[in-house]
Amino acid sequence: MRNLLLGVACSALSAAAVLADPPAPIAAEQFTKLHRLIKPQAGESRFREVPWLLSVWEGRQKAAAEGKPMLVWAGGWGVPIGVC
């Protein structure tokens, strides 16, 4: 019964979304202004400023030479995340 109610609720919400008025388009000058506001500014994306190494072996060599620890960052299934 619970699954049936959930299915009906999802169907109703989907129908409402389809029947709703589409959003008004953004004017070109407004789009440019909004794009400037949401685009990362200099110094905001510190993650991209780090000189990341993609090779674990190179990272180990550098960390050992400098006496520093390593940060190994991986995504699901052991696949490196990389830059999005």
Stockholm file with secondary structure:
# STOCKHOLM 1.0

chainA/1-84         MRNLLLGVACSALSAAAVLADPPAPIAAEQFTKLHRLIKPQAGESRFREVPWLLSVWEGRQKAAAEGKPMLVWAGGWGVPIGVC
#=GR chainA/1-84 SS CHHHHHHHHHHHHHHHHHHSCCCCCCCHHHHHHHHHHHSCCTTTCHHHHSCCCSCHHHHHHHHHHHTCCCCCCBCGGGCBCCCC
#=GC SS_cons        CHHHHHHHHHHHHHHHHHHSCCCCCCCHHHHHHHHHHHSCCTTTCHHHHSCCCSCHHHHHHHHHHHTCCCCCCBCGGGCBCCCC
//
